Amino acid sequence: MNPKINTSFAIALAFGIVFAAPVAANTPAEKGFEVAARSDRTDLGFGDSRVELQMILQNAAGQQSTRSLKIATLEKPDESVGDKSLVLFDTPRDIEGTALLSHAKILDPDDQWLYLPALKRVKRIASSNKSGPFVGSEFAFEDFTSIELNKFDYKYLGTETYGEFQTDVLERQPRYENSGYSKQISWVDQDVFQLRKVEFYDRRGDLLKVLKLEDYRQYDNGVWRAHKLIMENVQTNKKTDLVYQDYAFNVGISDKDFVKGRLSRLR
């Protein structure tokens, strides 16, 4: 698991301070970074958050299964350090207590640990395995860490109408090693500067997945959060929805809540 799914991986995905007047940018790279930075910085100052959500998995035949989980996120102190997040599954019984702890980095590999109750052990996720699916969903492990601004190189592609929104379209290429993606194309609306769609391309350069972010709501602290994320795998025709309840902010969590030694004691 903005899930940055926030989710966090959503969590990080809903990018506080709004720069309404863009700075002049001379190159596609400069313009791309400018648009991405403006979006990212709308999220500054939320402190910490908790949210409960449903994960709905759908296979190629249309059969569905549902899981309930919660995500806690601790905001990064600045743009040189990543957020910390914790994903904990409540149902169904066979994955109850499964937890993913993520410490997002910028260019270094993210630190991630997975607790599997059936094995009663904490497993560190190797950087080479973070492109794999998270608990059978269409979200990868790397999707469940914060989408930090400086983890990517950017290129501005132009403007495009997406649904009811006028958007800026960006290409972003991961700067960190072992990403499962060669590039991502993102659509950022020009009104409130939030991500509306992201295309993920695999290491061969083929389109792999499409993420749509819907039902945005603005909270009293000024930050926006998408309350429905739809990830569709165009190569397998599988789909995973994340449907969020209301977020709670400044709930008093701290660094001590994001240590791997606590994973086996979470409920």
URZIJO-V921820 format. One record per residue. N is the residue number from 0. PHI is phi in degrees with one decimal (none if undefined). D_CENTER is the distance of its C-alpha to the mean C-alpha in Angstrom with 2 decimals. Layout:
N_PHI_D_CENTER ; N_PHI_D_CENTER
This chain:
0_none_5.99 ; 1_none_4.54 ; 2_none_5.28 ; 3_none_3.52 ; 4_none_4.20 ; 5_none_5.41 ; 6_none_4.95 ; 7_none_5.65 ; 8_-42.5_2.51 ; 9_-83.8_4.64 ; 10_-40.0_5.52 ; 11_-81.3_4.84 ; 12_-72.4_4.62 ; 13_-96.6_8.32 ; 14_-85.5_10.12 ; 15_none_18.01 ; 16_-119.0_19.78 ; 17_-109.9_20.16 ; 18_-94.7_22.11 ; 19_-72.2_23.93 ; 20_-103.3_26.24 ; 21_-69.6_24.78 ; 22_-81.7_26.48 ; 23_-59.6_28.53 ; 24_-125.7_26.95 ; 25_-96.1_29.35 ; 26_-122.9_27.38 ; 27_-58.0_24.49 ; 28_-66.9_22.59 ; 29_-66.7_23.42 ; 30_-65.3_22.64 ; 31_-62.2_19.25 ; 32_-64.7_18.36 ; 33_-58.8_19.95 ; 34_-66.6_17.91 ; 35_-63.6_14.54 ; 36_-65.9_15.90 ; 37_-61.1_17.15 ; 38_-65.6_13.86 ; 39_-60.2_12.11 ; 40_-79.7_15.21 ; 41_-67.5_15.33 ; 42_-97.0_12.96 ; 43_-67.0_15.39 ; 44_93.2_17.50 ; 45_-78.8_15.76 ; 46_81.3_16.83 ; 47_-151.4_15.27 ; 48_-153.4_14.10 ; 49_-135.3_14.47 ; 50_-154.4_13.74 ; 51_-105.0_15.10 ; 52_-156.4_13.99 ; 53_-112.0_15.30 ; 54_-110.0_14.00 ; 55_-112.4_16.47 ; 56_-99.0_17.23 ; 57_-129.9_19.70 ; 58_-86.5_21.74 ; 59_-64.0_23.67 ; 60_-87.6_26.57 ; 61_91.2_24.70 ; 62_-74.9_24.99 ; 63_-120.3_22.37 ; 64_-140.1_21.46 ; 65_-123.9_19.55 ; 66_-128.7_17.96 ; 67_-110.7_17.42 ; 68_-154.7_15.15 ; 69_-139.1_14.03 ; 70_-130.8_11.37 ; 71_-114.6_12.71 ; 72_-133.6_11.24 ; 73_-113.8_13.69 ; 74_-67.4_13.39 ; 75_-64.2_14.29 ; 76_-73.5_17.97 ; 77_-161.2_17.75 ; 78_-74.8_16.08 ; 79_-93.8_17.62 ; 80_-131.8_15.80 ; 81_-88.1_12.21 ; 82_-68.4_10.95 ; 83_-113.8_11.83 ; 84_-142.4_10.35 ; 85_-137.9_12.31 ; 86_-107.7_11.89 ; 87_-133.1_15.41 ; 88_-89.5_16.92 ; 89_-101.9_20.03 ; 90_-144.0_21.28 ; 91_-74.5_22.78 ; 92_-59.8_25.31 ; 93_-71.8_24.80 ; 94_-122.5_21.31 ; 95_-55.8_21.94 ; 96_88.8_21.06 ; 97_-62.6_18.64 ; 98_-137.8_16.20 ; 99_-123.6_13.44 ; 100_-106.2_13.58 ; 101_-128.5_11.40 ; 102_-114.3_12.84 ; 103_-71.0_10.87 ; 104_-115.1_13.55 ; 105_-99.4_14.27 ; 106_-101.7_16.62 ; 107_-73.7_17.54 ; 108_-60.0_15.84 ; 109_-61.4_13.20 ; 110_-89.4_15.10 ; 111_-138.4_14.09 ; 112_-131.0_16.61 ; 113_-116.1_16.98 ; 114_-101.6_19.77 ; 115_-113.1_21.71 ; 116_-57.5_24.36 ; 117_-62.4_26.63 ; 118_-96.8_27.09 ; 119_53.3_27.02 ; 120_-149.3_25.36 ; 121_-99.4_22.30 ; 122_-113.8_21.15 ; 123_-78.1_19.51 ; 124_-86.5_17.12 ; 125_-66.1_18.75 ; 126_-59.4_16.94 ; 127_-74.5_18.69 ; 128_-105.6_17.21 ; 129_-77.6_13.45 ; 130_-86.7_13.47 ; 131_-74.3_14.96 ; 132_-69.4_13.85 ; 133_-90.1_12.56 ; 134_42.8_15.49 ; 135_76.0_16.63 ; 136_-89.1_13.72 ; 137_-87.7_12.56 ; 138_-93.9_9.13 ; 139_-85.1_9.92 ; 140_-56.5_9.85 ; 141_-69.3_8.27 ; 142_-73.2_5.12 ; 143_-95.8_5.24 ; 144_-112.3_5.87 ; 145_-63.2_5.36 ; 146_-85.5_5.84 ; 147_-74.8_9.41 ; 148_-53.8_12.07 ; 149_-87.2_14.59 ; 150_-81.6_12.84 ; 151_-132.5_14.00 ; 152_-98.0_17.31 ; 153_-121.3_17.54 ; 154_-145.2_20.13 ; 155_-80.6_20.99 ; 156_-104.7_22.11 ; 157_131.6_23.56 ; 158_-113.6_23.26 ; 159_-158.7_22.96 ; 160_-81.8_23.32 ; 161_-125.4_20.51 ; 162_61.4_21.81 ; 163_-89.8_23.13 ; 164_-108.1_21.19 ; 165_-92.2_22.40 ; 166_-127.1_19.59 ; 167_-93.7_19.30 ; 168_-109.2_18.21 ; 169_-124.0_16.80 ; 170_-102.5_16.65 ; 171_-129.8_14.54 ; 172_-113.9_15.58 ; 173_-59.5_14.04 ; 174_-92.9_16.54 ; 175_-90.3_15.78 ; 176_-75.1_17.79 ; 177_67.9_17.14 ; 178_-66.6_14.11 ; 179_-80.7_14.52 ; 180_-117.3_14.19 ; 181_-79.7_17.09 ; 182_-165.2_15.42 ; 183_-135.6_13.02 ; 184_-112.1_14.54 ; 185_-123.3_12.90 ; 186_-112.0_14.83 ; 187_-116.0_14.79 ; 188_-69.9_17.36 ; 189_-88.0_20.32 ; 190_-92.2_20.97 ; 191_-112.3_18.24 ; 192_65.4_16.05 ; 193_-105.6_12.88 ; 194_-65.6_10.88 ; 195_-114.4_12.74 ; 196_-155.9_12.25 ; 197_-137.9_10.93 ; 198_-102.4_13.26 ; 199_-111.0_12.69 ; 200_-107.8_16.03 ; 201_-73.3_17.24 ; 202_-65.2_19.36 ; 203_-84.9_22.40 ; 204_93.6_21.04 ; 205_-91.1_20.98 ; 206_-63.1_18.50 ; 207_-108.3_16.54 ; 208_-140.9_13.90 ; 209_-129.1_13.22 ; 210_-107.7_10.31 ; 211_-114.9_11.85 ; 212_-114.3_10.65 ; 213_-132.4_13.71 ; 214_54.0_15.67 ; 215_-72.7_14.59 ; 216_-135.0_16.58 ; 217_-99.3_17.67 ; 218_-95.4_18.58 ; 219_-60.7_21.72 ; 220_-82.6_20.09 ; 221_94.0_19.18 ; 222_-84.4_15.37 ; 223_-105.8_13.74 ; 224_-139.1_11.28 ; 225_-78.9_10.76 ; 226_-106.5_12.41 ; 227_-145.9_12.16 ; 228_-118.2_9.71 ; 229_-121.8_11.94 ; 230_-109.2_11.31 ; 231_-112.5_14.79 ; 232_-89.3_16.18 ; 233_-78.5_19.08 ; 234_-89.3_20.87 ; 235_-114.7_21.21 ; 236_64.9_20.97 ; 237_-92.2_18.75 ; 238_-145.7_16.11 ; 239_-132.4_13.59 ; 240_-104.9_13.03 ; 241_-115.2_11.08 ; 242_-117.1_13.52 ; 243_-96.6_13.14 ; 244_-83.8_16.25 ; 245_-69.3_16.92 ; 246_-80.6_15.16 ; 247_-115.7_17.57 ; 248_-112.8_17.46 ; 249_51.5_19.63 ; 250_-92.7_20.48 ; 251_92.0_21.94 ; 252_-80.3_19.68 ; 253_-145.5_20.19 ; 254_-55.2_19.82 ; 255_-66.4_22.19 ; 256_-84.7_19.78 ; 257_-124.6_17.42 ; 258_-116.2_20.06 ; 259_-66.1_20.38 ; 260_-64.5_23.92 ; 261_-91.7_22.82 ; 262_-61.0_20.78 ; 263_-74.6_23.96 ; 264_-107.8_25.08 ; 265_-77.5_22.18 ; 266_-148.8_23.08
